[in-house]
Amino acid sequence: MAASSNRDEPLSFLNASSPVTVSDADSFLVDPIGSASGSFQNETFLSDLATIDADFGFSRPDFRIDQLAGTVDFYQRHVFLCYKSPQVWPPRIEAAEFDRLPRLLSAAVSARKPHMRKETRLTICEGRDATESSNGDVLIFPDMVRYRRLTHFDVDTFVEEVLVKESVWLPGTPEKLSGSYVFVCSHGTRDRRCGVCGPVLITRFKEEIESRGLQGKLFVRPCSHIGGHKYAGNVIIFGSSIGGEVTGHWYGYVAPEDVPVLLEQHILKGEIVDWLWRLALC
């Protein structure tokens, strides 16, 4: 893949037969029968991965060439809709014809935004049934609450009662969230850089969570486009500060080796990592 390729095109890895997405990578790194052809395919695929990293990953030419501070417009509330996975998200999921729930929620938020007292952003994050955040769940920060199982039938009343009036939404009771939440842009169909960098960062976060025993205290999820493709890897962290106040911080140009730094300095000590910082949401 040439460096001059359009960076806003959907992410795909090309081999001799068919496109390979990020989620398929692991299956191509193992040759179950040890054949010569399999070894050749693995070597070719690894070569492709190196080329993709050079063009769109942490080794790309535009990585860490711009200033980060102030690259996000200030806002006061972030709403995340848990919905499916990045592998099936279309480039514009908030406007996709066959993804009714995110499309209707995005339209309702946009229509009622002038009547909201808080400047509000909407982002899609991964939803998996039978997990802490299932499909249709809505997470709101810095409120640190979760509403369960929003459906397309409920969108208008939810937006009106919760986001406009900031009152009780009768079909659901908000659950209080605890711990820290990390969202990593992994929207590969929207931008190749996010599709390459995001999954690698999520894997590193999960490894650190397991090795440090932070399960149930720190949660990491892929999310859709949040703005600033060129700053990938893009990470948002929500959690309580040392004083107990819930804050949200945006980081850009995050590489795998920065994940332990974000854990140690930001999440555990409450200190901003200056050289990666884009915005604070309080």
Phi, psi and chi 1 to 4 in degrees:
 res  aa     phi    psi   chi1   chi2   chi3   chi4
   1 MET       -  123.4 -172.0  174.9  -64.5      -
   2 ALA   -75.4  152.2      -      -      -      -
   3 ALA   -67.0  -18.4      -      -      -      -
   4 SER   -84.7    2.2   59.5      -      -      -
   5 SER   -61.0  153.4  -60.5      -      -      -
   6 ASN   -67.7  116.9 -176.9   -6.7      -      -
   7 ARG   -73.8  -12.1  -63.9 -179.2 -174.0  -85.7
   8 ASP   -93.8    2.2  -68.2  -36.7      -      -
   9 GLU   -75.8  156.9  -68.5  176.6   -0.8      -
  10 PRO   -58.1  150.7  -23.4   33.1      -      -
  11 LEU   -80.5  128.9  171.3   67.0      -      -
  12 SER  -151.8  145.3   62.7      -      -      -
  13 PHE  -102.1  131.8  -59.9  134.7      -      -
  14 LEU  -106.1  129.0  -61.8 -179.1      -      -
  15 ASN  -118.4 -166.3   62.6   14.3      -      -
  16 ALA   -69.6  -18.9      -      -      -      -
  17 SER  -112.6  -42.7   57.6      -      -      -
  18 SER  -159.4  161.8   61.5      -      -      -
  19 PRO   -69.3  146.0   21.3  -29.6      -      -
  20 VAL  -123.3  124.2 -178.3      -      -      -
  21 THR   -87.5  169.2   62.0      -      -      -
  22 VAL   -54.2  -41.1  171.4      -      -      -
  23 SER   -66.4  -18.0   60.1      -      -      -
  24 ASP   -88.1   -6.7  -61.8  -38.0      -      -
  25 ALA   -57.7  -47.2      -      -      -      -
  26 ASP   -58.4  -37.3  -69.2  -16.5      -      -
  27 SER   -68.3  -19.9   64.7      -      -      -
  28 PHE   -91.6   -3.6  -81.4   77.2      -      -
  29 LEU   -96.4    5.1  -59.6 -179.1      -      -
  30 VAL  -127.1  130.5  178.1      -      -      -
  31 ASP  -106.7   97.3  176.0   16.2      -      -
  32 PRO   -64.2  -22.8   24.7  -33.9      -      -
  33 ILE  -111.9    0.5   59.5  174.7      -      -
  34 GLY    65.8   27.7      -      -      -      -
  35 SER   -77.0  156.8   66.0      -      -      -
  36 ALA   -63.8  -38.7      -      -      -      -
  37 SER   -65.8  -37.8   62.4      -      -      -
  38 GLY   -64.7  -41.3      -      -      -      -
  39 SER   -62.8  -41.3  -61.8      -      -      -
  40 PHE   -62.9  -41.6  173.9   77.0      -      -
  41 GLN   -63.4  -40.6  -71.4  175.6   -7.6      -
  42 ASN   -62.8  -43.8  -72.3  -13.1      -      -
  43 GLU   -63.1  -40.7  -68.4  173.7    2.9      -
  44 THR   -64.2  -42.3  -58.8      -      -      -
  45 PHE   -66.3  -41.6 -175.2   70.4      -      -
  46 LEU   -62.2  -37.4  -71.0  171.7      -      -
  47 SER   -64.1  -40.6  175.8      -      -      -
  48 ASP   -62.2  -41.2  -71.6  -16.1      -      -
  49 LEU   -61.3  -40.6  -72.5  178.3      -      -
  50 ALA   -64.4  -39.4      -      -      -      -
  51 THR   -65.7  -41.8  -59.4      -      -      -
  52 ILE   -65.7  -40.5  -72.1  166.2      -      -
  53 ASP   -63.0  -39.0 -178.4   62.5      -      -
  54 ALA   -66.2  -31.7      -      -      -      -
  55 ASP   -89.0  -39.0  -73.1  -12.2      -      -
  56 PHE  -130.2   -8.6  -53.0  108.4      -      -
  57 GLY   -97.4 -148.7      -      -      -      -
  58 PHE   -76.6   -8.5  -53.3  104.9      -      -
  59 SER  -102.9    6.6  -58.3      -      -      -
  60 ARG   -66.3  156.1   66.0 -175.5 -171.9  -91.2
  61 PRO   -62.7  -31.3  -23.7   33.4      -      -
  62 ASP   -93.5   11.8   63.4   -9.5      -      -
  63 PHE   -74.4  122.0 -170.3   65.7      -      -
  64 ARG    63.2   42.1  -68.7 -175.9  176.2  169.4
  65 ILE  -106.4  -11.9   64.5  171.1      -      -
  66 ASP  -113.9  155.9  -68.5  -36.8      -      -
  67 GLN   -70.0  145.2  -66.4  -66.0  -41.6      -
  68 LEU  -102.6  -37.4  -71.5  168.3      -      -
  69 ALA   -58.6  130.1      -      -      -      -
  70 GLY    82.9   14.1      -      -      -      -
  71 THR   -90.0    8.3   55.2      -      -      -
  72 VAL  -127.3  131.8 -178.5      -      -      -
  73 ASP   -67.1  139.4  -68.2  -25.6      -      -
  74 PHE   -64.5  141.2  178.0   75.0      -      -
  75 TYR  -149.3  174.7   67.3  107.9      -      -
  76 GLN  -121.8  -13.4  -62.0  160.0  -65.0      -
  77 ARG  -149.8  137.0  177.4  171.2   55.5 -167.7
  78 HIS  -123.0  123.2 -152.0  141.1      -      -
  79 VAL  -108.2  127.2  177.5      -      -      -
  80 PHE  -115.1  125.3  -71.7   85.6      -      -
  81 LEU   -98.3  121.3  171.0   65.6      -      -
  82 CYS   -79.8  118.7  -57.5      -      -      -
  83 TYR  -156.6  109.6 -174.0   79.8      -      -
  84 LYS    53.3 -151.6  -61.2 -176.7  178.5  179.2
  85 SER  -134.2  160.8   68.8      -      -      -
  86 PRO   -57.2  -27.8  -24.2   33.5      -      -
  87 GLN   -63.9  -22.7  -72.4   79.0   13.7      -
  88 VAL  -115.8    0.6  -60.8      -      -      -
  89 TRP   -71.3  129.4  -69.0  -18.9      -      -
  90 PRO   -73.0  168.1   25.6  -31.8      -      -
  91 PRO   -56.8  -39.2  -26.2   34.8      -      -
  92 ARG  -118.0   72.6  -52.9  -85.0  176.1  177.1
  93 ILE   -63.8  -28.6 -173.2  169.4      -      -
  94 GLU   -71.4   -8.9   69.2  -79.2   -4.6      -
  95 ALA  -126.0   11.8      -      -      -      -
  96 ALA   -73.7  132.9      -      -      -      -
  97 GLU   -60.9  -39.3  178.2 -179.0   -2.1      -
  98 PHE   -95.4    1.8  -62.5  106.3      -      -
  99 ASP  -108.7   80.5  -68.0  -68.1      -      -
 100 ARG   -64.3  -44.7 -176.8 -175.7  -63.3 -178.4
 101 LEU   -61.4  -54.4 -179.4   55.6      -      -
 102 PRO   -63.2  -34.3   17.1  -28.9      -      -
 103 ARG   -65.5  -45.2  174.0  168.5   53.5   82.9
 104 LEU   -70.7  -37.9  -68.1  178.6      -      -
 105 LEU   -66.1  -41.9 -178.1   57.4      -      -
 106 SER   -62.8  -41.8  177.0      -      -      -
 107 ALA   -64.9  -40.7      -      -      -      -
 108 ALA   -68.2  -41.1      -      -      -      -
 109 VAL   -63.6  -43.2  168.9      -      -      -
 110 SER   -63.8  -41.9  -64.2      -      -      -
 111 ALA   -67.1  -35.2      -      -      -      -
 112 ARG   -99.0   -0.9  -61.7  -62.1  -71.0  156.9
 113 LYS   -56.0  -39.9 -173.3  168.6  -74.3 -170.0
 114 PRO   -61.3  -19.3  -22.9   34.5      -      -
 115 HIS   -98.8   -0.1  -56.2  -82.5      -      -
 116 MET   -87.9  140.7  -63.0  178.7 -170.8      -
 117 ARG   -78.4  -19.0  -70.7 -176.1  -70.2  179.7
 118 LYS  -116.0  134.4  -62.9  176.9 -179.0  176.6
 119 GLU   -65.4  122.2 -174.6   64.4   30.5      -
 120 THR  -122.2  137.6  -59.4      -      -      -
 121 ARG  -111.8  147.0  -80.1  178.3  173.8 -100.4
 122 LEU  -121.1  130.9  171.7   65.0      -      -
 123 THR  -136.6  148.9  -59.6      -      -      -
 124 ILE   -93.5  136.8  -49.7  -58.2      -      -
 125 CYS  -126.4  166.5   68.7      -      -      -
 126 GLU   -63.4  136.0 -176.1  179.5   53.6      -
 127 GLY  -122.0  131.1      -      -      -      -
 128 ARG  -132.6  125.2  -69.1 -173.2  177.9 -177.8
 129 ASP   -62.6  149.8  -68.8  -25.5      -      -
 130 ALA    67.1   24.7      -      -      -      -
 131 THR  -123.0 -175.9   67.9      -      -      -
 132 GLU   -67.7  -18.8   79.9  -81.4   -1.9      -
 133 SER  -136.5   97.8  -65.6      -      -      -
 134 SER   -89.4  169.7  -58.8      -      -      -
 135 ASN   -56.8  130.1  -78.5  -60.5      -      -
 136 GLY    93.7  -10.9      -      -      -      -
 137 ASP   -71.1  148.2  -71.7   -1.2      -      -
 138 VAL  -122.9  125.1  178.2      -      -      -
 139 LEU  -106.8  134.7  -46.4  177.6      -      -
 140 ILE  -125.6  127.6  -56.8  178.0      -      -
 141 PHE  -125.8  146.9  -60.5   93.3      -      -
 142 PRO   -84.7   12.0   32.0  -35.7      -      -
 143 ASP   -60.0  -26.9  -55.1   55.6      -      -
 144 MET    58.3   51.9  -67.5  -70.8  -73.9      -
 145 VAL  -131.0  157.1  -64.3      -      -      -
 146 ARG  -129.6  131.6  170.0  173.1   42.3 -139.2
 147 TYR  -106.0  134.9  -72.9   88.8      -      -
 148 ARG   -91.5  138.6  -67.2  -75.3 -170.0 -176.8
 149 ARG    56.4   54.0  -65.7  -68.7 -173.4  175.8
 150 LEU   -67.5  138.3 -179.9   70.7      -      -
 151 THR  -118.8  167.6   71.2      -      -      -
 152 HIS   -65.7  -21.1   62.3  -84.0      -      -
 153 PHE   -70.1  -25.1  -62.4  109.2      -      -
 154 ASP   -98.7   -3.8  -54.7  -43.1      -      -
 155 VAL   -56.7  -51.1  163.0      -      -      -
 156 ASP   -62.6  -45.0  -71.6  -25.3      -      -
 157 THR   -68.8  -34.7   55.7      -      -      -
 158 PHE   -63.2  -49.1  175.7   82.5      -      -
 159 VAL   -61.8  -42.7  169.8      -      -      -
 160 GLU   -66.1  -48.8 -173.0   67.2   24.6      -
 161 GLU   -75.9  -42.4  -62.0  -59.9  -32.8      -
 162 VAL   -89.1  -46.0  175.6      -      -      -
 163 LEU   -92.3  -30.5  -57.5 -177.8      -      -
 164 VAL   -91.5  -57.4  175.8      -      -      -
 165 LYS   -82.4  -17.9  -63.8 -179.7  179.9  178.3
 166 GLU    53.8   46.7  -60.3 -178.0   14.5      -
 167 SER  -122.3 -160.5   61.4      -      -      -
 168 VAL   -87.1  134.1  177.7      -      -      -
 169 TRP   -98.8  107.6  179.9   53.5      -      -
 170 LEU   -58.8  -36.8  -67.0  178.8      -      -
 171 PRO   -65.3  -19.1  -23.6   34.9      -      -
 172 GLY  -140.8  147.6      -      -      -      -
 173 THR  -103.5  125.9  -58.4      -      -      -
 174 PRO   -66.2  136.0   23.9  -32.7      -      -
 175 GLU   -99.3  134.0  -58.9  174.6    4.8      -
 176 LYS   -75.4  131.8 -162.9   64.9  179.3  174.5
 177 LEU   -93.1  149.5  -60.6  174.8      -      -
 178 SER  -133.8  162.4   61.0      -      -      -
 179 GLY    88.2 -161.7      -      -      -      -
 180 SER  -118.2  145.5  -64.4      -      -      -
 181 TYR  -121.6  128.1  -76.8   75.3      -      -
 182 VAL  -116.0  127.9  176.6      -      -      -
 183 PHE  -117.6  129.8  -63.1   92.6      -      -
 184 VAL  -120.1  122.0 -178.0      -      -      -
 185 CYS   -64.7  121.8 -176.8      -      -      -
 186 SER  -132.8   28.1  -53.2      -      -      -
 187 HIS   -82.2   75.7 -158.2  166.5      -      -
 188 GLY   -65.4  -27.9      -      -      -      -
 189 THR   -75.0  -14.8   58.1      -      -      -
 190 ARG   -92.0  -40.3 -177.3   71.7  175.5  -95.4
 191 ASP  -154.1  134.6 -174.2   88.1      -      -
 192 ARG   -65.0  -35.9  -65.8 -173.7  177.5 -166.6
 193 ARG   -61.5  -42.9  -70.7  161.7  -68.9 -166.8
 194 CYS   -67.2  -36.7  -59.9      -      -      -
 195 GLY   -68.9  -28.1      -      -      -      -
 196 VAL   -84.6  -47.4  171.0      -      -      -
 197 CYS   -76.8  -40.8  -63.3      -      -      -
 198 GLY   -56.0  -55.1      -      -      -      -
 199 PRO   -60.0  -34.5  -26.3   36.0      -      -
 200 VAL   -65.1  -42.6  176.2      -      -      -
 201 LEU   -66.6  -40.5  -66.6  177.3      -      -
 202 ILE   -61.5  -43.5  -71.2  171.2      -      -
 203 THR   -59.2  -42.9  -63.3      -      -      -
 204 ARG   -66.8  -41.2 -174.3   60.6 -169.4  -88.0
 205 PHE   -59.8  -44.8  -92.0  109.7      -      -
 206 LYS   -64.5  -38.1  -71.2 -177.8  176.6  179.6
 207 GLU   -63.0  -43.1  -69.4  171.8   -9.5      -
 208 GLU   -67.9  -39.0  -68.2  -68.5  -31.8      -
 209 ILE   -59.8  -44.8  -71.4  170.4      -      -
 210 GLU   -68.0  -44.6 -177.0  174.3   -2.3      -
 211 SER   -68.3  -26.5   66.7      -      -      -
 212 ARG   -98.1   -1.0  -63.5  166.1 -174.7  -99.8
 213 GLY    68.0   37.4      -      -      -      -
 214 LEU   -99.8   14.4  -65.3  174.3      -      -
 215 GLN   -59.0  134.9  -61.5   92.4  -27.9      -
 216 GLY    83.0   -5.3      -      -      -      -
 217 LYS  -117.3  -26.6  -61.8  177.8 -177.9  177.9
 218 LEU  -134.2  126.3  176.0   59.2      -      -
 219 PHE  -121.0  136.1  -53.2   90.4      -      -
 220 VAL  -127.3  134.8   57.5      -      -      -
 221 ARG  -141.9  144.8  -54.8 -168.8   82.0   80.0
 222 PRO   -72.0  149.0   24.1  -30.5      -      -
 223 CYS  -136.4  167.8   71.1      -      -      -
 224 SER   -81.3 -176.5   65.1      -      -      -
 225 HIS   -50.1  129.5  169.9   66.4      -      -
 226 ILE  -120.9    0.4   55.1  175.9      -      -
 227 GLY   100.4  139.2      -      -      -      -
 228 GLY    85.5   53.0      -      -      -      -
 229 HIS   -50.9  -40.1  -57.2  -56.4      -      -
 230 LYS   -67.9  -12.0   66.0 -179.8  180.0  178.8
 231 TYR   -94.2    6.2  -55.0  122.5      -      -
 232 ALA   -56.9  140.9      -      -      -      -
 233 GLY   -73.9  127.7      -      -      -      -
 234 ASN   -99.5  130.2  -76.3  -58.4      -      -
 235 VAL  -133.8  136.2  173.9      -      -      -
 236 ILE  -119.0  132.8  -52.3  176.0      -      -
 237 ILE  -122.5  124.7  -57.4  175.0      -      -
 238 PHE  -114.7  137.4  -69.3   99.4      -      -
 239 GLY   177.1  174.0      -      -      -      -
 240 SER   -81.2  138.0  -62.2      -      -      -
 241 SER   -78.9  178.2   64.1      -      -      -
 242 ILE   -57.8  -34.2  -60.2  -61.2      -      -
 243 GLY   -82.9   -0.8      -      -      -      -
 244 GLY    95.8   -7.5      -      -      -      -
 245 GLU   -77.9  136.3  179.5 -174.7   20.3      -
 246 VAL   -82.2  127.3  176.1      -      -      -
 247 THR  -129.5  160.8   60.7      -      -      -
 248 GLY  -127.9  137.3      -      -      -      -
 249 HIS  -131.8  135.8  -69.7  -93.8      -      -
 250 TRP   -97.5  136.4  -71.2   52.5      -      -
 251 TYR  -127.4  146.5  -70.8  103.1      -      -
 252 GLY  -130.3  167.2      -      -      -      -
 253 TYR    56.4   32.0  -71.2  145.3      -      -
 254 VAL   -77.5  128.8  178.2      -      -      -
 255 ALA  -110.4  163.4      -      -      -      -
 256 PRO   -53.8  -37.4  -27.9   35.6      -      -
 257 GLU   -70.6  -12.3   59.8  -91.5   22.7      -
 258 ASP   -84.8  -15.2  -60.2  -42.5      -      -
 259 VAL   -60.6  -48.8  170.1      -      -      -
 260 PRO   -59.7  -32.8  -22.5   33.7      -      -
 261 VAL   -66.1  -44.8  178.9      -      -      -
 262 LEU   -62.0  -38.4  -71.8  173.2      -      -
 263 LEU   -66.3  -50.6  -78.3  170.4      -      -
 264 GLU   -68.3  -48.5  -70.8  -76.5   -8.3      -
 265 GLN   -85.1  -48.6 -172.4  168.8  -35.4      -
 266 HIS   -83.9  -55.8 -179.2  108.4      -      -
 267 ILE   -73.4  -42.6  -65.3  174.2      -      -
 268 LEU   -87.8  -32.7  -62.5 -179.7      -      -
 269 LYS  -106.5  -13.7  -64.1 -178.6 -179.8  178.5
 270 GLY    74.2   24.5      -      -      -      -
 271 GLU  -107.3  134.8  -58.8  173.0   -4.3      -
 272 ILE   -70.5  139.2  -67.3  174.7      -      -
 273 VAL   -90.5   95.0 -178.6      -      -      -
 274 ASP   -56.1  -43.5  -67.2  -28.4      -      -
 275 TRP   -74.5   -8.1   68.6   91.4      -      -
 276 LEU  -114.7   -0.6  -58.5  172.8      -      -
 277 TRP   -80.7  135.9 -175.6   80.5      -      -
 278 ARG  -113.3  -42.5  -66.5 -176.1   63.6 -170.3
 279 LEU  -162.9  151.3  174.6   83.0      -      -
 280 ALA  -114.4  134.6      -      -      -      -
 281 LEU  -114.1  119.2  165.6   67.0      -      -
 282 CYS  -117.1      -  -60.4      -      -      -
